[in-house]
């Protein structure tokens, strides 16, 4: 049987396509490719409809992970999410935190994984890793809090956060557009952030590969 490649999923929490957050996440995914036996995928929340969790707890009682599974775009991300060995999650800064769209998605993912833990629709519970990326108009205008939110999501979800790169970053990568708000490739001018995205991606891939091997060992 052929050995399955390590799967890494980038999630872009921006409501805008081709924006600066997407540029950073794609750069991190390029960093992932520096590691052998790795494949990458990306999910853009832009132009997707994800309904908020209504705390009905039906995910623990039904065959499908969520009552909205066939009513919005959640199924697309759910299938990618459960199969991934590692994640790179990115968000622009909205009111000193992540976007509302990303918050809704993370709520749905967390609750659906809880439902899976009840044994109704079991999914692989492999050891996984994650890296956080945020970008804002200023370096310290809430980006550090947005990164921290993603890291806390990882901790809540038993996903091991990749935080290395000290002293350049402690939790995740922060990009700055220096007061410019238009979408595009502005953040590419932040050479430090772009370099760190590649480093973060490579580190996520390396650790996901280690965890993948550990998971395989535990199954034998």
C-alpha positions in Angstrom: 0.0 0.0 0.0 1.4 3.4 -1.0 2.3 5.7 1.9 -0.2 8.6 2.3 1.4 12.0 2.0 1.2 14.5 4.8 -1.8 16.8 4.2 -1.6 20.5 5.1 -4.6 22.8 4.9 -4.5 26.6 4.7 -7.6 28.4 5.9 -8.0 32.0 4.9 -10.5 33.9 7.1 -10.7 37.0 5.1 -14.0 38.0 3.4 -12.0 39.3 0.4 -10.4 37.2 -2.3 -6.8 37.8 -3.4 -6.3 39.9 -0.2 -3.2 40.3 1.9 -4.1 37.4 4.3 -4.5 35.1 1.3 -1.1 36.2 0.1 0.5 35.3 3.4 -1.2 31.9 3.8 -0.2 31.0 0.2 3.4 31.9 1.0 3.3 29.7 4.1 2.0 26.8 2.0 4.9 27.3 -0.3 7.1 26.9 2.7 5.4 23.6 3.4 6.4 22.3 0.0 10.1 22.5 1.1 9.4 19.4 3.1 9.2 16.1 1.2 6.1 13.9 1.0 3.7 16.8 1.7 0.6 18.0 -0.2 -1.2 21.3 0.4 -4.7 22.6 0.0 -6.4 25.9 0.7 -9.9 27.0 1.7 -11.0 30.6 1.2 -13.9 31.8 3.3 -14.5 34.7 0.8 -17.7 34.2 -1.0 -18.6 31.1 1.1 -21.6 30.9 3.4 -21.1 29.3 6.8 -24.0 29.5 9.2 -23.2 30.1 12.9 -23.4 27.3 15.4 -26.8 27.4 17.2 -25.7 25.1 20.0 -28.3 22.5 19.3 -26.0 19.6 20.1 -27.5 17.6 17.3 -24.0 16.9 16.0 -23.7 14.3 18.8 -26.9 12.6 17.9 -27.0 12.5 14.1 -25.1 10.6 11.4 -23.9 13.9 9.9 -21.6 16.2 11.8 -24.0 19.2 11.6 -27.6 20.0 10.9 -26.5 22.6 8.4 -24.1 20.3 6.6 -26.2 20.3 3.4 -27.5 23.9 3.8 -24.2 25.9 3.5 -20.6 25.5 2.5 -19.5 23.8 5.7 -19.3 20.3 4.2 -16.5 21.4 1.8 -14.2 22.6 4.6 -15.2 19.7 7.0 -14.0 17.0 4.6 -10.7 18.8 4.1 -10.3 19.6 7.8 -10.7 16.1 9.2 -8.3 14.6 6.7 -5.5 17.2 7.2 -2.5 16.5 9.4 -1.8 20.2 9.9 -3.3 23.7 9.5 -2.2 27.2 8.7 -5.0 29.6 9.7 -4.9 33.2 8.6 -7.1 36.2 9.4 -7.0 40.0 8.9 -7.5 42.0 12.1 -11.1 43.0 12.7 -11.6 45.0 15.9 -8.5 43.6 17.6 -9.4 40.0 16.8 -10.1 37.6 13.9 -12.9 38.1 11.4 -16.5 37.2 12.3 -16.5 34.7 9.3 -13.5 32.9 10.7 -14.9 32.8 14.2 -18.1 31.2 12.9 -16.1 28.6 11.1 -14.0 27.7 14.1 -17.1 27.4 16.2 -18.7 25.0 13.8 -15.5 23.0 13.4 -15.0 22.7 17.2 -18.6 21.7 17.9 -18.7 19.2 15.0 -15.5 17.6 16.3 -17.2 17.3 19.7 -20.0 15.6 18.0 -17.6 13.2 16.4 -16.1 12.4 19.8 -19.5 11.0 20.8 -19.0 8.2 18.4 -22.0 8.9 16.1 -19.8 9.8 13.1 -16.2 9.1 14.2 -13.4 10.9 12.4 -9.6 10.3 12.7 -8.3 11.8 15.9 -4.7 12.1 14.8 -2.1 14.3 16.5 -2.1 17.5 14.5 -0.2 20.8 14.4 -1.1 24.3 13.4 0.4 27.7 12.6 -1.2 31.2 12.9 -1.0 34.1 10.6 -2.6 37.6 10.8 -2.2 40.9 9.1 -3.3 44.4 9.8 -2.9 48.0 8.9 -0.4 48.5 11.7 2.0 46.2 13.4 0.5 46.4 16.9 -3.2 47.3 16.2 -4.6 44.1 17.5 -2.8 41.6 15.3 -1.1 40.0 18.3 -4.5 39.4 19.9 -5.8 37.9 16.6 -2.9 35.6 16.5 -3.4 34.7 20.1 -7.1 33.8 19.4 -6.0 31.3 16.7 -3.4 29.8 19.1 -6.0 29.4 21.8 -8.3 27.7 19.2 -5.5 25.2 18.5 -5.1 24.6 22.3 -8.8 24.1 22.7 -8.9 21.6 19.8 -5.8 19.6 21.0 -3.8 20.9 18.0 -0.2 21.5 18.8 0.7 25.1 17.9 3.9 25.8 16.0 5.3 29.0 17.6 9.0 29.0 16.8 11.1 31.6 15.1 12.1 33.4 18.3 13.0 36.3 18.4 11.1 37.3 15.3 7.8 35.8 16.3 6.6 34.1 19.4 3.1 32.9 18.5 2.5 33.3 14.8 3.4 35.6 11.8 2.1 39.1 11.8 2.1 41.1 8.5 1.7 44.9 8.2 0.3 47.0 5.4 1.2 50.3 7.1 -2.3 51.9 7.0 -3.2 50.8 3.5 -6.5 48.9 3.3 -7.0 48.0 -0.4 -6.8 44.2 -1.2 -4.0 42.8 -3.2 -0.3 42.2 -2.6 0.6 45.1 -0.4 1.8 42.8 2.4 4.5 41.5 0.0 6.3 44.7 0.8 6.7 43.4 4.4 9.7 41.3 3.6 10.1 40.1 7.1 6.6 38.8 7.3 6.9 37.1 4.0 10.1 35.4 5.0 8.5 34.3 8.3 5.5 32.8 6.5 7.8 30.5 4.6 9.6 29.5 7.8 6.3 28.9 9.6 5.0 26.8 6.7 8.2 24.7 6.7 8.0 24.2 10.5 4.3 23.2 10.4 5.1 20.7 7.6 8.1 19.2 9.5 6.2 18.8 12.7 3.1 17.4 10.9 5.3 14.8 9.3 6.7 13.8 12.7 3.2 13.6 14.2 2.0 11.6 11.2 4.8 9.0 11.8 3.9 9.0 15.5 0.3 8.3 14.6 1.2 5.5 12.3 3.4 3.9 15.1 0.5 4.1 17.6 -1.7 2.3 15.1 0.6 -0.7 14.9 
